[in-house]
Amino acid sequence: MADNTLVLFTFMNDFIVDDTENYIVVSHNKNSLQMLIMSLYSTEPRTLPKIHGYVENIIPQFLEEDYATHYRIGREVFNEILELITPDLIRTYGGGVEKTTPTKQLLVFLCYLANQESMREVGHYFGLAKSSVHLILRRVSATINNVMGQLISWPDHQEQQDITVQFQLQSQLPGVIGALDGTHIRISGAIGGDVDYINRKGFPSVQLQIVSDNRMLIRHAFTGWPGSTHDARVLRNSSLYNLGENSNKIAQDMYLLADSAYPLREWFITPFRDNGRLNQGQRRFNRALSSSRQIVERCIGLLKGRFRRLREISLHLLLDIIQNIISACILHNLCVVKNDNIERFMEEPDDDPNRYANIFNIAQTGLERRQQLMNNLP
């Protein structure tokens, strides 16, 4: 504002004089003066200049290190994603937004997902309007969900056998096929003004529930529930709960691990609640469980460290938010499979704002399974 005032003062000082000749000049330029005043004090956002040729001329010059820093994946993984989504992107959307190539659309999407710049700033890099960036985000995330969704898959019984061997080598607990945890994805505002999206720490969020195997592959992802929802309630409303309760998708004697916020079941083992009176065997069991469960915390740290957009999503429609989160989970899995910069982007996960005690009944079969596991620890 100070710069605008100085320009306005200089302009007016050139015109405010006493002689008649200059008075006539001022009269003739009255409209110009009014237009300048209006433009200087306009509240309309200024348009950022667009960079042209960024994709064609600048990005090809990136070293591999710089490329991975900007887009959080290597070129090899990028090319594989592009090959998978291009046919569907062209078939469904007729070649792109404003004749934007699939390559450019994927770069725009990854730039948004990997960083925390606004859509306007992302558009500045790629020579696109904010509205075009928004449309690209919607189209690419939907395509990734449709075409690559199988990268998040529940392990079959043979895979479960292989997974449990690796978990047992680490913690001595037999039968573990994965660890579950929830994390909060901050959003820019409560959706539809619904206060349920405000979590216990006072910021708006949606919940993301994931199951990680021993490799940090995401085997289940469920998101969209408001931030104030109890973790156990999110579980009860996810497909995972029905899978564990009413199907044979979890092999006999296999189970998942979780913390004490979740309900104890035969297929879902949680620690003994520490009331200050745990015996030695219970404490040993809790340490073994915690050791195995750290894998899901590391998985969340890697997911959020690689795709920094998950620190806060600046979208407003719930479907868009969900598709962007699940897209990040899908791409995370591809990077794990391809061993793409696994440790480089690891971050400590944030504290969970909703760590309440379990609110659902404990299953007797779960109590018996946990006791048996404790008794059998070497």
HELIX and SHEET records of a PDB file:
HELIX    1   1 ALA A    2  PHE A   15  1                                  14    
HELIX    2   2 THR A   20  HIS A   28  1                                   9    
HELIX    3   3 LYS A   30  LEU A   40  1                                  11    
HELIX    4   4 TYR A   54  ILE A   58  3                                   5    
HELIX    5   5 ILE A   59  GLN A   61  5                                   3    
HELIX    6   6 GLU A   64  TYR A   71  1                                   8    
HELIX    7   7 ARG A   75  TYR A   93  1                                  19    
HELIX    8   8 VAL A   97  LYS A   99  5                                   3    
HELIX    9   9 PRO A  102  ALA A  114  1                                  13    
HELIX   10  10 MET A  119  PHE A  126  1                                   8    
HELIX   11  11 LYS A  130  MET A  148  1                                  19    
HELIX   12  12 GLY A  149  LEU A  151  5                                   3    
HELIX   13  13 HIS A  157  SER A  171  1                                  15    
HELIX   14  14 ILE A  191  GLY A  193  5                                   3    
HELIX   15  15 VAL A  195  TYR A  197  5                                   3    
HELIX   16  16 ASP A  231  ARG A  236  1                                   6    
HELIX   17  17 SER A  239  ASN A  246  1                                   8    
HELIX   18  18 GLN A  280  ARG A  306  1                                  27    
HELIX   19  19 ARG A  308  ARG A  311  5                                   4    
HELIX   20  20 LEU A  318  VAL A  337  1                                  20    
HELIX   21  21 GLN A  364  ASN A  375  1                                  12    
SHEET    1   A 5 ILE A 218  PRO A 226  0                                        
SHEET    2   A 5 SER A 205  SER A 212 -1                                        
SHEET    3   A 5 VAL A 176  ARG A 186 -1                                        
SHEET    4   A 5 TYR A 255  LEU A 257  1                                        
SHEET    5   A 5 PHE A 268  ILE A 269  1                                        
END                                                                             
